[in-house]
C-alpha cells in the first residue's frame, strides 16, 4: 500500500518542514487546482478529503473530513490492517 499527501495551499518549504518535523516517510507533493489538476479530477472541495484507492487505481472509499473508522473499514476490505 502507498500513501501520498497532496497539498494545495502551502509552499514547498512549509511542506518540507512539516514532513521533517513529523518524521513522515510517505511522499508529500504539490497539487494544483487547474481544470486537469488532481483536485479537480478527484472532486476535492474541502480539506482534508481522503481516498482509498485499490491496486487497480479505483477509488474504493472517499471522505470529506477525517473518518478514521471509515478509512480503517475500507482498508480492511482490501485486506490491510
C-alpha positions, -999 to 999 in steps of 0.1 A, spaced: 0 0 0 11 35 -7 2 67 9 7 101 -7 -3 135 7 -12 162 -18 -12 198 -7 -25 229 -25 -21 259 -2 13 257 14 48 264 -1 73 237 -7 94 249 22 64 247 46 55 212 34 91 200 37 94 214 73 61 197 83 73 164 68 107 167 86 91 177 120 66 149 118 92 124 105 67 113 79 80 86 55 54 90 27 57 115 -1 40 149 1 35 166 -32 21 199 -45 -12 197 -62 -29 222 -85 -64 234 -90 -63 237 -128 -90 222 -149 -69 190 -153 -53 191 -119 -56 164 -93 -80 185 -71 -105 189 -100 -101 153 -112 -108 138 -77 -135 164 -68 -117 178 -38 -139 206 -23 -127 207 13 -97 197 34 -89 171 43 -105 149 16 -93 113 20 -93 85 -5 -85 48 -5 -75 37 -40 -71 0 -48 -43 -17 -67 -62 -11 -100 -64 26 -94 -101 26 -85 -113 49 -57 -130 25 -32 -136 49 -4 -138 87 0 -145 110 29 -145 148 34 -130 154 68 -111 127 87 -131 95 93 -106 70 108 -133 43 114 -144 45 78 -109 45 64 -100 15 86 -131 -3 73 -122 4 37 -86 -7 42 -98 -39 60 -120 -47 29 -88 -46 9 -70 -69 34 -50 -42 50 -49 -39 88 
